[in-house]
Amino acid sequence: MTSISGAEMVDWNLAVATATRLVRPGPEVTRDEARAVVAELRGHARTSERHVREFTRMIPEGASVPDTPVLVVDRAGWVKANVAGFRELLMPLLGKMQDRRASAAGGAVLGAVGGKVTGVELGMLLSFLASRVLGQYETFAPVSRDLPASAAGGRLLLVAPNIVHVERELEVAPHDFRLWVCLHEETHRTQFTAVPWLRAHLEGEIQTFLGATEVDPTTVLERIREAAQSFAGARPDAEREDEGRSLVELVQTPEQREILARLTAVMSLLEGHADFVMDGVGPQVVPSVAEIREKFQQRRASGAGRLDAALRKLLGLDAKLRQYRDGERFVRAVVGQVGMDGFNRVWTSPNTLPTKAEIDRPADWVARVHGKGSEGGGEDRQG
């Protein structure tokens, strides 16, 4: 990975090396078992594509959509893919910070060691996350020789050792659980392949947000280091009085706050829609879906807390658990009121995406987009 205007603000290679060295080993499997898991996940990904398309009706039958690769990876592969994506997305902000580094307070010291220190700390954070993520649609994935992506960006990652670990922890049927996970992740792939403008819209919002950031490099990198140290256990609890701080607390402008609200609403929609589809398709194709769902929800509520806190602290977004819950409730309420085709009008343009307020009051979205009144109490429908 090349540097940005000389010395890097983040040593990305060191971040990969650190995360790869520190990440916990996956569950014990034989070579034959590993091959069988990989083959089954690839098969479930293909099967899920058909199920998701039939249920969501987002892609008309026979329509051509951009293909995106499905990669079954280990924890180190997930780290490499995400570092490449982070670097791609953050390049404009890091370039801006690079220009300001020489004049920033402590800039000389930061220039000498900051990139390596931040690379190590980011690697620590990624090593923790790498053992938790089951699957991920990488929206801003750069094309590389080792990690293929579609020409327009995008690839689906399934983290095999994590899936095996969780299915064993929950004591659920492996075949069912693997298909259930693939249904969720395939929904995200369908969202971006069926809606051509969605990726560019999100990227534009993020880059506008980052471009308006006016902070000194020392402060931003300090936040990253604090986040990494907190969740790697490097800081005693007594030192965590500033645990609520995040990058987004550096937001100064009303424009940035508005962008953040829109991004939060979109992420709630995407995550909630994936959960809704997974639950809608599941009973027909996953025999033990009720048991899986109940056990996984319990795991989300208890075991995933540190992961959600890490993401919230580093990015300043609403807790991912809230996005799942609120987004799924929004989708369920809208589909209940206007049907699946009526809900799919959400994908028409950026103007038909729900606002953050509409995520909480689905009937308001229906009234705005469909011109219908809110009678029927769509916002109170529970799933």
N, C-alpha and C positions, 0 to 999 in steps of 0.2 A: 504494500500500500504506500503510495507516494505521500510526501509531506505537503503541507499547505504553506506556500511562501516561506520555505526554509524549514526551520525547526517546527515540529508539530505541536499544536496545543494539546493533543491527546496522542500518545504513542499507541496506535491501534494494534500493531503487531505484539506489543508487550501485553496489551489487554487480552488478546487471544491466548498468548502463551501462559499468562497468569491464570486465566479462567480454566484452561485445559489442564493445568497442573493441579489446581485446587478442587476441581469438580469431583464430587463423590462418585465412586464406581457404581455402575448400574447393578441390577439384580443378577445373580448367578444363573446363567443359562449355558447349555452346551452349544456347540457350533451348529448342530442340526436344528436345535430349538430356535436359535437366532434366525437361521435361514427361513424356517417355517413362519416365524412372526413377521418377518419382512414381506414374505410372499403373501401372507394373509392380509396384511395392512394394504398392500398394493391392490389386491383384489377387492377389498372392502371400499377402497377409494373409488374404484371404477363403478362398483355397484351403487354406492352412495350418490354418485353423480346422477344416475337415472332416477333414483328415488326422490332426490331433492328437486330435480327439474319437474317431475310429475306433480309433486305436492305444491310447489311454489308457483308454478306456471309463469315464471319470470322469463323463460326462454321458449318461444314458440317452437313447436315440433318442426324439425327440419332446418331451423335457423342455424347459421354459422356464427360461432363466437370464437374469440381468441383462445387458443389452448395455453394452459399453464402447466408446468411440470409438477408432478407429485414426487417429493423426495422423502424417503424413509431414512432418518438420520439418527446418530447417537448423540450424546450430550455435547461432545466436542464439535460435531457438525452443526448443532444448533447455535453454539457460541460463534463459530466462524460466520454463519449466515447472518446472525443478528449484528455482529460488529460491522460487517459490510453494509448492512442496511442503515445502521445508526450513522456511519460515516457519510453515506450518501445524503441522508436527510439533514444532517447537521452541518454539512460543509459550508453553506452560506453564513451561518452564525459563527462558526469557528474562524472562517476567513475574516469576518468583521472583527472578531476578538483579536485575531492575529495582528491586524492593523493597529489596534489600540494597545497592544501589549507593551510596546517600548515606552509609552508614556504613562502606563498605569503604575500605581503604587506597588513597589516590589516587583516591577516588571523584569528587572535583570535576573533576579533569583528565579522567577517563574519561567523565564526563558531558558535557564540552565537545567532545571530539574522538573519543572511543572508538568511537561508532557509525559515523562516517565512515571512520576508519582501518580498522576491521574490515570495513566494506563493501568498501573497496578491496582488502584482502587476500583476502577471500572471492572477490571477482571475479577476482583473479589465479588462484586455484586452479581456479575454474570454467572459466576460459578455457582452461586446460590440459586439463581433463577433457572439455570440449565437443568436442575434436577426436579423442577416443578411443572414445567410446561409440557402438556400432552401433545398439542398440535398448534399450528399457527399458520395463517395465511399471511405471507410477507407481501404487503402491498407495494413497498418501495424497494424491492429487491433489485440490486444491480446485476447485470449479466456478467458471469465470470466462467472461466474454464472449469473450475472445480464445482461450482454451484450454479447450474443452469437456471435461467429464468426466462419468462416470455419476453419478446422484444419490447413490449410495452411496460415491462416490469411485472413482477408477481410470480410467486411460487408457493406451493403448499408443502409445509413441513409436518411430518409425523414423527414424533420422538419415541422410537420403539422402546428403549429401556424404561422410560417413564410410564408408558402405557402398561407394560408388564408389571412394573412395581405397584401401580395403583390397583390393577385388577387383582393382584395377590393380596394387597393390603385390605381391600374391600371384600375379598373372598366371593367374587362374582364370576359368572361364566366367561372365560376369556374370549370366546368367539363373539358373544353378544356384546361385551364391553368394547371390543375393538371396532365393531361395526357402529356402535353408538357414538363413539368418539369421532369416527370418520364422517358421520352424518352432520355433526356440528361444524367440523372444519370445512367440509364440502359446501355447506351453506355459505360460508364466507367466500369461498372461491366463486361460487355462483353469483353472489352479490356483485363482485367486481368484474366478472366476465360478462354478465348480462347487462350491466349498467356502464356503458363506455365512459361516461363523464365523471363517474364517482371518484376514480383515482386522482384525476387532474384537479378535481374540486378540493379534495382533502389536502393534496399537496400544496395547492395555492393558499388555502387557509393557514396551513402550518408555516409555510414560508413567509407569509405576510405577518404572522404572529412573531416569528423569529426575527424577521427583518426590522421590526419596530422595537426590538429589545435594545435598551441603552444601558448597559452595565459594564463594569470593568471585569476583565478576565479573571482576576483573582477571586472575586466574589462568586462568580458562576462555578468555577472549578472547586471552590471550597464547598459549595452545596453538593456537588457530586461526591466529593470525598466524605462529607458527613453522612450522606445516604449510604454509601458503601460500608463505612465503618460501623454504622448503627446495625445494619442487618447482617454483617459478618461477625457480630459479637465483639468487635474490637474496642467498643466504648462502653464503660460501665454505665449501669442504669442511672447512677447519680449525675452523669454528665449529659443526660438527654433532656434537659429542660427546654431545649430548642427543637425538640423532635418534630414539631408541627411545621417547621420551615421547609420551603421547597423553592424550586426554580420559578414557579409561577408567582410566588410572592414578590418577585422582582418586577412584576407587571406594573407599569406606571400609567398607561393610557386607557381611556374608556374604550377605544377601538380594540385593544387587546382583550379586554374583559368580554366584549361582545363576541369576538372570535372564539375565545375559550368556551363560552356558553354554547355556541353553535357546534364546536367540536365535541363537547360533552354529549349533546343531544344526538349527534350522528353515531357516536360510539355506543350509546345506549340503544339506539335503533338496531345497529348491526349485531350487537351481542344478544339483545332480546329476541330478534328475529331468528338467530341461529338456535337459541334455546326453544323457541316456539316450534320451529321446523323439526328439530330433533325429537320433541315430544309428540308432534303430530305424526311423523313417519314411524317412530319407534314401535308403537303397539302392533303394527302390521308386520314388521320385519325383525324385531328384537324381542324374542319370547319373554325374557326376564327384565324388560325395561323398567317395570315398576320398582323392582328390588334395586336395580342399578341406580335409578333416579333418587330413590330415598337415601341410599347409602352415600351417593356422591354429594347430595345436598348437605348432608351432615358433615362430610369432609370439607366442603367449601366453607361452611360456617365456622369450623374450628381450625382445621389444619392449614387452610390457605390464607390465614390472617396476615402472616408476615409477608407473603408475596404481595398481597394487595397493599399493605402498608408501604412496602418498598416502592411500588409503582406510583402510589399516590404521593409519597414524599419526593421522589425524584422528578415526577412530571407535574404534580399538582392537580391531577385530574380527580374527579369523584371516584370513590372506591369502586373497583370493578364489580364487586358483588352487588352494589346498588344498580350498576348499569344492567346487569343480567336481570335483576328483579323488576326494575322500573321499565326497561325496554320490553321485556316479555309481556308485562301487563298491558303496555301500550298496544303491542301487536295483537294480542288476544282480544282486547276491547274493540279495536278497529275492525278486525276480521269478523267479530261477532255482529257488528253493526252494518257493515257494507260488503262483507264477503272478501274472499281472497283477491279477486280481480279489483275490487274497490280499494283494498289495501295497497295493491301494487302500483297505484297511482303515486305512491310515495317516491317511486323511482323515476318519475317523469323528468324532473329537473331539480337543481338546488332549491328552487322556490317551493317545491312540494315536500321537501324534507321537514320533519317536525322541529319546532323550536323546543328549547329546554322546558318551557312552560307547558307546551302541548304534550310532551312525554308524560307529564303528570296529569294532564286533562285531555285524554284522547278524543273526547267528543268535540273539543275545540278545533282539533285538526280536521275532523270529519266536516264540521261546519265550514271551515275555511276552504277546504279543497273540494268538497262535494256539494257545498251550499245547503247542507241539511242542518236542521236544528239539533240541539243536544238532548231532546227528549229520549228517554230510554236509558239514561244514566250509563253510557258506555264506559265512562271513567271508573265506574264502580265494579265492573265485571272482574272477577278474580279467576286465576287459573291455578 
